[in-house]
Amino acid sequence: MAVISSHTLNGMDGTHASGIPVALKNLSSGEILFDSFTDEGGRLSEHVDVTGNDPATEYELCFKTGIFWEDRSCGHIVTARIIAFRFIMPVSAARYHIPVVLSPNSFSCWMSVPEDP
């Protein structure tokens, strides 16, 4: 099984971005592989069975950040409502770590890519 993980941080004050809804979708089939939330420490870790999938299958990890900013009285600021990160998982038993740093008007994210076995 693959593991999708993230550490999401509030770039305005350096705190953990907890309670953000996060979903992973297989873009080929349309199947939602998980629908979860970041924990109190802004972390996410979900196991996903991609065994047998084409290694070129594209996935989309969506962070629904709008509610995070609304809860912090930033509703008057135009914010990135959804961050969508598209990627492939060519190694079916690897960890794919996608950290995110959020600000009301921008974000930064990247991905740790596993080496081929």
DSSP file (Angstrom, degrees, kcal/mol; ACC not computed):
  #  RESIDUE AA STRUCTURE BP1 BP2  ACC     N-H-->O    O-->H-N    N-H-->O    O-->H-N    TCO  KAPPA ALPHA  PHI   PSI    X-CA   Y-CA   Z-CA
    1    1 A M              0   0    0      0, 0.0    48,-0.2     0, 0.0     2,-0.2   0.000 360.0 360.0 360.0 143.8    0.0    0.0    0.0
    2    2 A A  E     -A   48   0A   0     46,-2.6    46,-3.0    91,-0.1     2,-0.5  -0.553 360.0-141.3 -83.3 155.5    1.1    3.6   -0.7
    3    3 A V  E     -Ab  47  95A   0     91,-2.4    93,-3.4    44,-0.2     2,-0.6  -0.988   7.6-160.6-120.6 127.6    1.0    6.2    2.1
    4    4 A I  E     +Ab  46  96A   0     42,-2.9    42,-2.6    -2,-0.5     2,-0.3  -0.936  22.7 171.2-103.9 123.0   -0.1    9.7    1.4
    5    5 A S  E     +Ab  45  97A   0     91,-2.6    93,-3.1    -2,-0.6     2,-0.3  -0.924  10.6 176.0-132.7 158.9    1.2   12.1    4.0
    6    6 A S  E     -A   44   0A   0     38,-2.0    38,-2.1    -2,-0.3     2,-0.4  -0.988  22.1-152.6-153.8 155.0    1.3   15.8    4.5
    7    7 A H  E     -A   43   0A   0     -2,-0.3    93,-2.0    36,-0.2     2,-0.5  -0.967  23.2-163.5-129.1 117.0    2.2   18.4    7.1
    8    8 A T  E     -d  100   0B   0     34,-3.2     9,-2.8    -2,-0.4     2,-0.3  -0.885   7.2-172.1-110.8 127.0    0.2   21.6    6.6
    9    9 A L  E     -dE 101  16B   0     91,-2.7    93,-3.2    -2,-0.5     2,-0.8  -0.895  28.4-122.4-122.4 147.5    1.3   24.9    8.2
   10   10 A N  E >>  -d  102   0B   0      5,-3.4     4,-2.3    -2,-0.3     3,-0.5  -0.786  21.5-162.5 -84.2 109.7   -0.2   28.3    8.6
   11   11 A G  T 34 S+     0   0    0     91,-3.7    92,-0.2    -2,-0.8    -1,-0.1   0.613  81.7  66.7 -71.9 -12.5    2.3   30.6    6.9
   12   12 A M  T 34 S+     0   0    0     90,-0.4    -1,-0.2     1,-0.1    91,-0.1   0.880 126.3   2.1 -75.2 -38.1    0.9   33.7    8.6
   13   13 A D  T <4 S-     0   0    0     -3,-0.5    -2,-0.2     2,-0.1    -1,-0.1   0.378  96.3-111.9-133.5   3.7    1.8   32.7   12.2
   14   14 A G  S  < S+     0   0    0     -4,-2.3    -3,-0.2     1,-0.2     2,-0.1   0.546  70.1 135.3  79.7   6.7    3.7   29.4   11.9
   15   15 A T        -     0   0    0     -5,-0.4    -5,-3.4     1,-0.1    -1,-0.2  -0.355  64.2 -88.6 -83.8 168.1    1.1   27.3   13.6
   16   16 A H  B     -E    9   0B   0     -7,-0.2     2,-1.2    24,-0.1    -7,-0.3  -0.528  33.0-130.4 -73.9 141.0   -0.2   23.9   12.4
   17   17 A A        +     0   0    0     -9,-2.8     3,-0.5    24,-0.2    -9,-0.2  -0.740  39.3 179.3 -95.6  89.5   -3.1   24.1   10.0
   18   18 A S        +     0   0    0     -2,-1.2    21,-0.2    22,-0.2    22,-0.2  -0.522  51.0  28.1 -92.4 157.2   -5.5   21.6   11.6
   19   19 A G  S    S+     0   0    0     19,-2.0    -1,-0.2     1,-0.2    20,-0.1   0.620  73.1 149.4  76.0  14.6   -9.0   20.5   10.6
   20   20 A I        -     0   0    0     -3,-0.5    18,-1.7    19,-0.2    -1,-0.2  -0.703  48.9-123.1 -82.7 125.5   -8.5   21.1    6.8
   21   21 A P  E     -G   37   0C   0      0, 0.0    43,-2.8     0, 0.0     2,-0.4  -0.480  33.4-174.6 -66.3 135.0  -10.6   18.6    4.7
   22   22 A V  E     -GH  36  63C   0     14,-2.6    14,-3.6    41,-0.2     2,-0.4  -0.999   5.6-178.3-135.3 132.0   -8.4   16.6    2.3
   23   23 A A  E     -GH  35  62C   0     39,-2.0    39,-2.9    -2,-0.4     2,-0.5  -0.977  15.2-150.0-132.2 145.6   -9.5   14.2   -0.4
   24   24 A L  E     -GH  34  61C   0     10,-2.2     9,-2.8    -2,-0.4    10,-1.1  -0.966  17.7-172.2-115.1 129.2   -7.6   12.0   -2.8
   25   25 A K  E     -GH  32  60C   0     35,-2.2    35,-2.4    -2,-0.5     2,-0.7  -0.963  25.6-133.5-124.3 136.6   -9.2   11.2   -6.2
   26   26 A N  E  >  - H   0  59C   0      5,-2.9     4,-2.6    -2,-0.4     5,-0.3  -0.806  19.5-157.5 -81.5 115.2   -8.1    8.8   -8.9
   27   27 A L  T  4 S+     0   0    0     31,-2.4    -1,-0.1    -2,-0.7    32,-0.1   0.723  86.6  54.7 -73.7 -20.1   -8.5   11.0  -12.0
   28   28 A S  T  4 S+     0   0    0     30,-0.6    -1,-0.2     1,-0.1    31,-0.1   0.920 124.3  21.5 -75.6 -44.8   -8.8    8.0  -14.4
   29   29 A S  T  4 S-     0   0    0      2,-0.1    -2,-0.2     0, 0.0    -1,-0.1   0.674  95.4-128.6 -96.9 -20.1  -11.7    6.3  -12.6
   30   30 A G     <  +     0   0    0     -4,-2.6     2,-0.2     1,-0.3    -3,-0.1   0.444  56.7 149.7  82.7  -0.3  -13.1    9.2  -10.7
   31   31 A E        -     0   0    0     -5,-0.3    -5,-2.9    -6,-0.1     2,-0.7  -0.452  48.0-133.3 -71.3 134.8  -13.0    7.2   -7.5
   32   32 A I  E     -G   25   0C   0     -7,-0.2    -7,-0.3    -2,-0.2     3,-0.1  -0.813  18.8-170.3 -85.3 117.5  -12.5    9.0   -4.2
   33   33 A L  E     -     0   0C   0     -9,-2.8     2,-0.3    -2,-0.7    -8,-0.2   0.777  67.4  -8.7 -85.8 -28.6   -9.7    7.0   -2.4
   34   34 A F  E     -G   24   0C   0    -10,-1.1   -10,-2.2    14,-0.1     2,-0.4  -0.956  48.7-160.5-161.3 156.7  -10.1    8.9    0.9
   35   35 A D  E     +G   23   0C   0     -2,-0.3   -12,-0.2   -12,-0.2     2,-0.2  -0.933  41.8 137.0-137.8 108.6  -11.8   11.9    2.4
   36   36 A S  E     -G   22   0C   0    -14,-3.6   -14,-2.6    -2,-0.4     2,-0.3  -0.545  42.4-114.8-139.9-165.5  -10.2   13.0    5.6
   37   37 A F  E     -G   21   0C   0    -16,-0.3     2,-0.2    -2,-0.2   -19,-0.0  -0.977  30.4-103.8-141.2 151.8   -8.9   16.0    7.7
   38   38 A T        -     0   0    0    -18,-1.7   -19,-2.0    -2,-0.3     6,-0.2  -0.553  45.7-123.9 -70.8 145.8   -5.6   17.2    8.9
   39   39 A D    >   -     0   0    0      4,-3.0     3,-2.5    -2,-0.2   -20,-0.2  -0.078  37.2 -77.2 -83.2-173.0   -5.1   16.4   12.6
   40   40 A E  T 3  S+     0   0    0      1,-0.3   -22,-0.2   -22,-0.2   -24,-0.1   0.778 133.9  50.7 -57.1 -28.7   -4.4   18.8   15.5
   41   41 A G  T 3  S-     0   0    0      2,-0.1    -1,-0.3   -24,-0.1   -24,-0.2   0.255 121.2-106.9 -93.3  11.8   -0.7   19.0   14.4
   42   42 A G  S <  S+     0   0    0     -3,-2.5   -34,-3.2     1,-0.3     2,-0.3   0.669  77.6 136.3  73.7  16.6   -1.7   19.8   10.7
   43   43 A R  E     -A    7   0A   0    -36,-0.2    -4,-3.0   -27,-0.1     2,-0.4  -0.661  35.7-171.2-103.9 154.4   -0.7   16.3    9.7
   44   44 A L  E     +A    6   0A   0    -38,-2.1   -38,-2.0    -2,-0.3     2,-0.3  -0.996   7.6 172.0-139.1 137.4   -2.3   13.7    7.4
   45   45 A S  E     +A    5   0A   0     -2,-0.4     2,-0.4   -40,-0.2   -40,-0.2  -0.867   9.9 167.3-149.1 114.1   -1.4   10.1    6.9
   46   46 A E  E     -A    4   0A   0    -42,-2.6   -42,-2.9    -2,-0.3     2,-0.4  -0.988  29.0-135.1-131.9 136.3   -3.6    7.8    4.8
   47   47 A H  E     -A    3   0A   0     -2,-0.4     2,-0.4   -44,-0.2   -44,-0.2  -0.740  25.0-172.2 -87.5 136.7   -2.9    4.3    3.4
   48   48 A V  E     -A    2   0A   0    -46,-3.0   -46,-2.6    -2,-0.4     2,-0.9  -0.996  20.9-137.6-134.5 128.2   -4.1    3.9   -0.2
   49   49 A D        +     0   0    0     -2,-0.4    44,-0.1   -48,-0.2    43,-0.0  -0.760  37.9 152.6 -87.4 106.3   -4.2    0.6   -2.2
   50   50 A V    >   +     0   0    0     -2,-0.9     3,-2.1    42,-0.4    -1,-0.2   0.178  23.6 139.0-115.0  13.2   -2.9    1.4   -5.7
   51   51 A T  T 3  S+     0   0    0      1,-0.3     3,-0.1    41,-0.2    -2,-0.0  -0.375  73.7  17.1 -59.1 131.3   -1.6   -2.1   -6.4
   52   52 A G  T 3  S+     0   0    0      1,-0.3    -1,-0.3    -2,-0.1     2,-0.1   0.291  95.2 126.9  87.8 -11.0   -2.4   -3.1   -9.9
   53   53 A N  S <  S-     0   0    0     -3,-2.1    -1,-0.3     1,-0.1    39,-0.1  -0.488  74.9 -94.9 -75.9 150.6   -3.0    0.5  -11.1
   54   54 A D    >   -     0   0    0      1,-0.2     3,-2.4    -2,-0.1    35,-0.2  -0.478  31.5-130.7 -60.0 129.2   -1.2    1.8  -14.1
   55   55 A P  T 3  S+     0   0    0      0, 0.0    34,-0.2     0, 0.0    -1,-0.2   0.697 107.2  59.2 -59.6 -17.6    1.9    3.6  -12.8
   56   56 A A  T 3  S+     0   0    0     32,-0.1    -2,-0.1    34,-0.1     2,-0.1   0.412  75.6 126.8 -91.0   1.9    1.0    6.6  -15.0
   57   57 A T    <   -     0   0    0     -3,-2.4    32,-0.6    32,-0.1     2,-0.3  -0.369  56.7-134.2 -59.5 133.7   -2.5    7.0  -13.4
   58   58 A E  E     - I   0  88C   0     30,-0.1   -31,-2.4    -2,-0.1   -30,-0.6  -0.739  20.6-167.7 -94.8 141.8   -2.9   10.6  -12.2
   59   59 A Y  E     -HI  26  87C   0     28,-3.1    28,-2.1    -2,-0.3     2,-0.5  -0.882  10.2-146.9-123.2 155.2   -4.3   11.4   -8.8
   60   60 A E  E     -HI  25  86C   0    -35,-2.4   -35,-2.2    -2,-0.3     2,-0.6  -0.980   4.5-163.1-128.6 121.0   -5.5   14.7   -7.3
   61   61 A L  E     -HI  24  85C   0     24,-2.8    24,-2.6    -2,-0.5     2,-0.5  -0.910  15.1-163.1-101.8 117.4   -5.1   15.6   -3.7
   62   62 A C  E     -HI  23  84C   0    -39,-2.9   -39,-2.0    -2,-0.6     2,-0.6  -0.900  11.9-165.2-111.0 125.3   -7.4   18.5   -2.7
   63   63 A F  E     -HI  22  83C   0     20,-2.8    20,-2.6    -2,-0.5     2,-1.4  -0.939  13.5-150.1-103.0 116.6   -7.0   20.6    0.4
   64   64 A K  E     + I   0  82C   0    -43,-2.8     3,-0.4    -2,-0.6     4,-0.3  -0.679  30.2 163.3 -90.7  87.4  -10.2   22.6    1.0
   65   65 A T     >  +     0   0    0     -2,-1.4     4,-1.6    16,-0.6     3,-0.4   0.584  47.0  88.0 -87.6 -12.5   -8.6   25.6    2.7
   66   66 A G  H  > S+     0   0    0     15,-2.0     4,-2.1     1,-0.2     3,-0.2   0.904  89.5  48.9 -55.2 -46.9  -11.4   28.1    2.5
   67   67 A I  H  > S+     0   0    0     -3,-0.4     4,-2.3    14,-0.2    -1,-0.2   0.824 104.3  61.3 -65.2 -31.3  -13.0   27.1    5.7
   68   68 A F  H  4 S+     0   0    0     -3,-0.4     4,-0.4    -4,-0.3    -1,-0.2   0.932 109.8  40.5 -59.2 -46.0   -9.7   27.2    7.5
   69   69 A W  H ><>S+     0   0    0     -4,-1.6     5,-2.3    -3,-0.2     3,-1.0   0.860 111.4  56.0 -74.2 -35.0   -9.3   30.9    6.7
   70   70 A E  H ><5S+     0   0    0     -4,-2.1     3,-1.5     1,-0.3     5,-0.3   0.900 103.8  55.4 -61.2 -39.4  -13.0   31.7    7.4
   71   71 A D  T 3<5S+     0   0    0     -4,-2.3    -1,-0.3     1,-0.3    -2,-0.2   0.648 106.5  52.6 -67.4 -14.0  -12.5   30.2   10.9
   72   72 A R  T < 5S-     0   0    0     -3,-1.0    -1,-0.3    -4,-0.4    -2,-0.2   0.048 120.5-105.4-109.4  23.8   -9.7   32.7   11.5
   73   73 A S  T < 5S+     0   0    0     -3,-1.5     3,-0.2     1,-0.1    -3,-0.2   0.820  88.9 120.5  56.7  35.2  -11.7   35.8   10.5
   74   74 A C    > < +     0   0    0     -5,-2.3     3,-1.8     1,-0.1    -4,-0.2   0.137  31.4 114.1-107.1  16.7   -9.9   36.1    7.1
   75   75 A G  T 3   +     0   0    0     -5,-0.3    -1,-0.1    -6,-0.3     4,-0.1   0.749  69.9  59.6 -61.1 -24.7  -13.2   35.8    5.3
   76   76 A H  T 3  S+     0   0    0     -3,-0.2     2,-0.4     2,-0.1    -1,-0.3   0.664  92.7  81.7 -77.8 -16.1  -12.9   39.3    4.0
   77   77 A I  S <  S-     0   0    0     -3,-1.8     2,-0.5    -8,-0.1    -3,-0.1  -0.724  91.9-114.0 -90.0 137.7   -9.6   38.4    2.2
   78   78 A V        -     0   0    0     -2,-0.4     2,-0.3    27,-0.0    -2,-0.1  -0.598  48.9-173.8 -68.4 120.6   -9.7   36.7   -1.1
   79   79 A T        -     0   0    0     -2,-0.5     2,-0.8    -4,-0.1    26,-0.2  -0.801  37.1 -99.7-120.6 158.5   -8.3   33.3   -0.3
   80   80 A A        -     0   0    0     24,-1.1     3,-0.1    23,-0.4   -15,-0.1  -0.692  38.7-169.6 -70.2 112.1   -7.2   30.2   -2.2
   81   81 A R        +     0   0    0     -2,-0.8   -15,-2.0     1,-0.3   -16,-0.6   0.857  67.7  18.5 -77.9 -37.2  -10.4   28.1   -1.5
   82   82 A I  E     -I   64   0C   0    -18,-0.2     2,-0.6   -17,-0.2    -1,-0.3  -0.999  62.0-156.5-138.6 132.4   -9.0   24.8   -2.8
   83   83 A I  E     -I   63   0C   0    -20,-2.6   -20,-2.8    -2,-0.4     2,-0.5  -0.954  15.9-167.2-105.7 120.4   -5.5   23.6   -3.4
   84   84 A A  E     -I   62   0C   0     -2,-0.6     2,-0.5   -22,-0.2   -22,-0.2  -0.945   3.9-171.4-112.8 122.3   -5.3   20.8   -5.9
   85   85 A F  E     -I   61   0C   0    -24,-2.6   -24,-2.8    -2,-0.5     2,-0.4  -0.956   6.6-161.4-116.7 116.4   -2.1   18.9   -6.3
   86   86 A R  E     +I   60   0C   0     -2,-0.5     2,-0.3   -26,-0.2   -26,-0.2  -0.815  24.9 141.3-103.0 138.0   -1.9   16.4   -9.2
   87   87 A F  E     -I   59   0C   0    -28,-2.1   -28,-3.1    -2,-0.4     2,-0.3  -0.958  40.7-116.6-159.9 171.3    0.7   13.6   -9.2
   88   88 A I  E     -I   58   0C   0     -2,-0.3   -30,-0.1   -30,-0.2   -32,-0.1  -0.821  11.5-146.9-114.7 160.1    1.4   10.0  -10.1
   89   89 A M        +     0   0    0    -32,-0.6   -32,-0.1    -2,-0.3   -33,-0.1  -0.720  25.0 166.4-125.1  80.0    2.3    7.1   -7.8
   90   90 A P        +     0   0    0      0, 0.0     2,-0.7     0, 0.0    -1,-0.1   0.731  68.3  61.0 -70.4 -21.0    4.6    4.9   -9.9
   91   91 A V  S >  S-     0   0    0      1,-0.1     3,-1.4    -3,-0.1   -40,-0.1  -0.920  72.3-160.3-109.1 110.4    5.7    2.9   -6.8
   92   92 A S  T 3  S+     0   0    0     -2,-0.7   -42,-0.4     1,-0.3   -41,-0.2   0.631  87.3  44.0 -70.8 -14.2    2.7    1.2   -5.2
   93   93 A A  T 3  S+     0   0    0    -91,-0.1    -1,-0.3   -43,-0.1     2,-0.2   0.009  93.5 108.7-117.3  28.6    4.3    0.7   -1.8
   94   94 A A    <   -     0   0    0     -3,-1.4   -91,-2.4    20,-0.1     2,-0.5  -0.535  68.8-114.3-102.7 167.3    6.0    4.0   -1.3
   95   95 A R  E     -b    3   0A   0    -93,-0.2     2,-0.6    -2,-0.2   -91,-0.2  -0.896  23.2-163.1 -99.3 129.2    5.3    7.1    0.9
   96   96 A Y  E     -b    4   0A   0    -93,-3.4   -91,-2.6    -2,-0.5     2,-0.5  -0.945   8.8-167.0-113.7 108.2    4.3   10.2   -1.0
   97   97 A H  E     -bC   5 112A   0     15,-0.7    15,-2.6    -2,-0.6   -91,-0.2  -0.862   9.0-179.6-104.6 124.5    4.8   13.2    1.3
   98   98 A I        -     0   0    0    -93,-3.1    13,-0.2    -2,-0.5   -91,-0.2  -0.824   8.5-167.1-126.9  89.0    3.2   16.5    0.2
   99   99 A P        -     0   0    0      0, 0.0    11,-1.3     0, 0.0     2,-0.4  -0.446   4.5-162.1 -74.9 151.0    3.9   19.4    2.7
  100  100 A V  E     -dF   8 109B   0    -93,-2.0   -91,-2.7     9,-0.2     2,-0.5  -0.999  13.2-163.5-137.7 133.5    1.9   22.6    2.3
  101  101 A V  E     -dF   9 108B   0      7,-2.7     7,-2.1    -2,-0.4     2,-0.3  -0.984  23.4-156.2-114.3 122.3    2.5   26.1    3.7
  102  102 A L  E     +dF  10 107B   0    -93,-3.2   -91,-3.7    -2,-0.5   -90,-0.4  -0.742  22.3 168.4-104.9 144.6   -0.7   28.3    3.5
  103  103 A S  E >   - F   0 106B   0      3,-2.3     3,-0.7    -2,-0.3   -23,-0.4  -0.924  49.3-104.6-136.9 161.6   -1.3   32.0    3.5
  104  104 A P  T 3  S+     0   0    0      0, 0.0   -24,-1.1     0, 0.0   -35,-0.1   0.851 119.3  26.1 -58.7 -33.9   -4.6   33.7    2.7
  105  105 A N  T 3  S+     0   0    0    -26,-0.2     2,-0.3     1,-0.0   -26,-0.1   0.328 128.9  20.6-113.8   7.5   -3.5   34.7   -0.8
  106  106 A S  E <   -F  103   0B   0     -3,-0.7    -3,-2.3   -26,-0.1     2,-0.3  -0.974  54.8-163.1-160.6 171.8   -0.9   32.1   -1.7
  107  107 A F  E     -F  102   0B   0     -2,-0.3     2,-0.4    -5,-0.2    -5,-0.2  -0.977   9.3-147.9-156.2 162.5    0.5   28.7   -0.8
  108  108 A S  E     +F  101   0B   0     -7,-2.1    -7,-2.7    -2,-0.3     2,-0.3  -0.999  23.0 165.5-134.6 133.4    3.6   26.6   -1.4
  109  109 A C  E     +F  100   0B   0     -2,-0.4     2,-0.3    -9,-0.2    -9,-0.2  -0.984   5.4 170.9-145.1 157.7    3.7   22.8   -1.7
  110  110 A W        -     0   0    0    -11,-1.3     2,-0.4    -2,-0.3    -2,-0.0  -0.895  22.5-124.5-153.2 177.9    6.1   20.2   -2.9
  111  111 A M        -     0   0    0     -2,-0.3     2,-0.6   -13,-0.2   -13,-0.2  -0.996   8.8-135.9-140.8 134.8    6.4   16.5   -3.0
  112  112 A S  B     -C   97   0A   0    -15,-2.6   -15,-0.7    -2,-0.4    -2,-0.0  -0.802  29.5-151.9 -83.1 121.5    9.0   14.0   -1.7
  113  113 A V        -     0   0    0     -2,-0.6   -17,-0.1   -17,-0.1     2,-0.1  -0.846   8.4-132.0-102.5 126.1    9.4   11.5   -4.6
  114  114 A P        -     0   0    0      0, 0.0     2,-0.2     0, 0.0   -20,-0.1  -0.349  22.5-112.0 -72.6 155.2   10.4    7.9   -3.7
  115  115 A E        -     0   0    0      1,-0.1     0, 0.0    -2,-0.1     0, 0.0  -0.565  39.1 -97.5 -80.2 150.6   13.2    6.1   -5.6
  116  116 A D              0   0    0     -2,-0.2    -1,-0.1     1,-0.1   -25,-0.1  -0.420 360.0 360.0 -64.7 143.4   12.3    3.2   -7.8
  117  117 A P              0   0    0      0, 0.0    -1,-0.1     0, 0.0    -2,-0.0   0.520 360.0 360.0 -69.1 360.0   12.8   -0.1   -6.0
